[in-house]
Amino acid sequence: MEGKQHVIEFLTKCIEYADASILRKQQRNDSEEIPQWETYREFTRHALDEIQAGELDRWFTKISPTLHSEASTHDLGNMEHKARSLFLSNLVSPRPLVMLGTKSSDGIRNLAPYTSVSIVANSPPLAVISLSVDRDNRIRDSLANLRENGKAVLNFLQPNQENARLVDQTCKPIPREESEWEAFSIESLDSNPLIMKNASMAIEAEVVAEHDLPDAKASLVVLRLGNLIVPGENLPTDSVHLLCQHGLNRLMATPTAWDYNIESNV
């Protein structure tokens, strides 16, 4: 119950803040509001104890059940497309969201959100991205541009409402001769017009291969990753909070509060 851990951490900080406030007032010989702070601390402590004891678990989303002897089997191949997409998006999740910047041979810049990006090799640094046709059976501008130009930028965004709204805007198709950068007033770096100014970080990439996916109207594009663009001079040494997709249409932040360090790479 991830939400439960957030509440526990918040209430613990509230108690620490109350203790510090009481101590400051005692040091200043200001006892007028100490009883109110003590009452606040007492009730907050009581709420924290109940949550830690599991008395209020009904408030929080339950952890998914595990497989038992009553488990059932469902054929993904026989599912309707919408149901299959929903299930797979909920299961293989969360997925990092990338704003893919590309440019056509005519110099028209495109920017589109994708969650089908995956790192498949570290040495050399390679990533793959699945690019399908749109609802009108038209090749996506991103794929057309990669075929024409062979270059792209993977922009990673901070998790906030402004960026989520930008994703919502840029996921809708516009005419190929128009640019999302101009349509939505998206600023770019002078050094590379495909790098978003408000990106948390970005990676420049080049196409090295393209493969048709079997029985699918999609291509798997292999990208060799090049320059990594980060704020300041130093590389981040810890996980970065980024905008991700969890489920079919739900955007959220990752990493979350819960974590566990293993001894070797997965």
C-alpha positions in Angstrom: 0.0 0.0 0.0 2.1 2.8 -1.3 -0.3 5.5 -0.3 -0.2 4.3 3.3 3.6 4.8 3.4 3.2 8.4 2.2 0.6 9.1 5.0 2.9 7.5 7.6 5.8 9.7 6.5 3.6 12.8 6.5 2.2 12.2 10.0 5.7 11.4 11.3 6.9 14.8 10.0 3.9 16.5 11.6 4.8 15.1 15.0 8.4 16.1 14.6 7.3 19.6 13.7 5.0 19.7 16.8 7.9 18.6 19.0 10.2 21.3 17.6 7.5 24.0 18.1 6.9 23.0 21.7 10.6 23.0 22.4 11.1 26.5 20.8 8.2 27.9 22.9 9.6 26.3 26.1 13.0 27.8 25.4 11.4 31.3 24.9 9.3 30.8 28.1 6.2 31.2 25.9 3.7 28.6 27.3 0.5 30.2 25.9 0.0 27.8 22.9 1.9 24.8 24.2 -1.3 23.0 25.3 -2.7 23.3 21.8 0.5 21.9 20.3 0.4 19.0 22.7 -3.2 18.2 21.8 -2.3 18.4 18.1 0.6 16.1 18.7 -1.5 13.6 20.7 -4.2 13.3 18.1 -1.7 13.0 15.3 0.2 10.3 17.2 -3.0 8.4 17.7 -3.8 8.6 14.0 -0.3 7.4 13.1 -0.6 4.5 15.5 -3.9 3.4 14.0 -2.5 3.5 10.5 0.7 1.6 11.4 -1.4 -1.0 13.1 -3.5 -1.5 10.0 -6.7 -0.3 11.6 -7.3 2.1 8.7 -6.2 -0.1 5.8 -9.6 0.2 4.2 -8.7 3.8 3.3 -5.9 2.6 1.0 -5.7 0.8 -2.3 -5.1 -2.9 -1.7 -2.1 -4.8 -3.1 -3.0 -6.9 -6.1 -3.7 -10.6 -5.2 -1.3 -13.4 -6.0 -1.9 -16.5 -8.1 -3.6 -19.4 -6.3 -5.1 -22.7 -7.3 -8.2 -20.8 -8.3 -6.3 -18.8 -11.0 -7.8 -18.6 -14.5 -6.3 -18.4 -17.9 -7.2 -15.9 -20.6 -6.0 -16.0 -24.3 -4.5 -12.6 -25.1 -4.8 -13.4 -28.8 -8.6 -13.7 -28.5 -9.2 -10.5 -26.6 -10.6 -7.4 -28.3 -7.9 -4.8 -29.1 -9.1 -2.3 -26.5 -9.3 -4.8 -23.7 -5.9 -6.3 -24.5 -4.3 -2.8 -24.6 -5.8 -1.9 -21.3 -4.6 -5.1 -19.6 -1.1 -5.0 -21.0 -0.8 -1.3 -20.2 -1.8 -1.9 -16.6 0.5 -4.9 -16.2 3.7 -3.9 -17.9 3.8 -0.6 -16.0 4.9 2.1 -15.1 6.7 3.0 -18.3 8.9 6.1 -18.8 7.3 8.7 -21.1 9.6 10.1 -23.7 8.9 13.2 -25.8 10.5 12.2 -29.1 11.8 15.1 -31.1 12.3 14.5 -34.8 12.7 16.6 -38.0 11.6 15.9 -41.5 13.7 16.4 -44.6 11.9 19.7 -45.1 13.0 20.9 -41.7 9.6 20.6 -40.0 10.1 19.6 -36.4 7.8 17.0 -34.7 7.3 16.3 -31.1 5.3 13.3 -29.8 4.9 11.3 -26.6 5.9 7.7 -26.5 6.0 5.0 -23.8 7.3 2.2 -26.0 10.9 3.1 -25.4 13.2 0.5 -23.8 17.0 0.3 -23.2 18.2 -3.0 -24.7 22.0 -2.6 -24.3 24.4 -0.5 -22.3 27.5 -1.2 -24.3 27.0 0.0 -27.0 24.1 2.2 -25.6 21.0 1.0 -27.6 17.3 1.7 -27.2 14.3 0.4 -29.1 11.0 2.2 -29.8 7.9 0.8 -31.3 6.1 3.1 -33.8 2.7 2.0 -35.1 0.4 3.6 -37.6 -2.2 6.0 -36.3 -6.0 5.4 -36.0 -6.3 6.5 -39.7 -3.8 3.9 -40.8 -1.2 6.6 -41.5 2.5 6.3 -40.7 3.3 8.4 -37.8 5.3 11.6 -38.5 7.9 10.4 -36.0 8.6 7.2 -38.0 8.5 9.1 -41.3 11.0 11.6 -40.0 13.3 8.9 -38.6 13.4 7.3 -42.0 14.2 10.6 -43.7 16.5 12.1 -41.2 17.8 9.3 -39.0 18.2 11.5 -35.9 16.0 12.0 -32.8 16.1 13.3 -29.3 14.6 11.6 -26.3 13.3 14.3 -24.0 12.4 13.2 -20.4 10.0 15.4 -18.4 9.5 16.3 -14.8 6.2 15.0 -13.3 3.9 18.0 -13.1 0.5 19.2 -14.4 2.0 21.5 -17.0 4.0 18.6 -18.6 1.0 16.3 -18.4 -1.1 18.8 -20.3 1.6 19.1 -22.9 1.5 15.3 -23.4 -2.2 15.5 -23.8 -1.8 18.2 -26.5 1.0 16.6 -28.5 -0.5 13.1 -28.5 -3.2 14.3 -30.9 -2.2 14.2 -34.6 -1.8 17.4 -36.6 -1.1 17.9 -40.3 2.4 16.7 -41.3 3.3 20.2 -42.6 2.7 21.7 -39.2 4.9 21.5 -36.1 3.9 20.8 -32.5 6.8 23.1 -31.4 5.2 26.1 -33.0 1.6 25.1 -32.4 2.1 24.8 -28.6 4.9 27.4 -28.2 7.5 24.8 -27.0 10.9 26.3 -26.5 14.1 24.4 -27.5 17.8 24.8 -26.9 19.9 26.8 -29.4 22.4 23.9 -29.5 19.8 21.4 -30.7 16.3 22.5 -31.8 14.9 19.1 -30.9 15.8 19.4 -27.2 13.1 20.9 -25.0 14.1 23.7 -22.7 11.9 22.3 -19.9 13.1 18.7 -20.2 14.6 17.2 -17.1 17.3 15.7 -19.3 17.6 14.5 -22.9 19.5 12.0 -25.0 20.5 12.5 -28.7 20.0 9.3 -30.8 20.5 8.0 -34.3 18.7 5.2 -36.1 20.8 2.1 -36.7 18.1 -0.4 -37.7 14.4 -0.9 -38.4 12.4 -4.1 -38.2 8.7 -4.8 -39.0 6.9 -6.4 -36.1 5.3 -9.7 -37.1 1.5 -9.5 -37.7 1.4 -5.9 -36.5 1.1 -2.5 -38.2 4.2 -1.3 -36.4 8.0 -1.0 -36.7 10.6 -1.6 -34.1 13.3 1.1 -34.5 16.7 0.6 -32.9 18.5 3.8 -31.8 22.1 4.2 -30.9 22.2 6.7 -28.0 24.7 9.5 -28.2 25.1 12.7 -26.1 23.3 12.9 -22.8 22.2 16.4 -21.9 21.7 17.1 -18.2 21.3 20.3 -16.1 24.6 21.7 -14.7 27.9 19.9 -15.0 27.5 16.6 -13.1 25.6 13.5 -14.0 22.8 12.4 -11.6 23.9 9.7 -9.2 20.4 8.6 -8.1 17.1 7.7 -9.7 15.4 10.7 -11.4 11.8 11.6 -10.8 10.3 11.5 -14.3 6.8 11.6 -15.9 5.7 8.1 -16.6 2.6 6.2 -17.8 0.9 3.8 -15.4 -2.1 2.1 -17.1 -3.6 3.1 -20.4 -4.1 6.8 -20.0 -2.8 7.6 -16.5 0.4 9.7 -16.1 2.3 9.7 -12.8 5.7 10.2 -11.2 8.4 7.6 -10.6 10.3 6.5 -8.7 8.0 6.2 -5.7 8.6 6.2 -1.9 9.1 2.4 -1.6 12.3 0.8 -2.8 14.6 -2.1 -2.2 18.2 -2.3 -3.4 19.4 -5.7 -4.8 23.0 -6.8 -5.0 23.2 -7.2 -8.8 21.7 -5.7 -11.9 18.5 -7.1 -13.2 
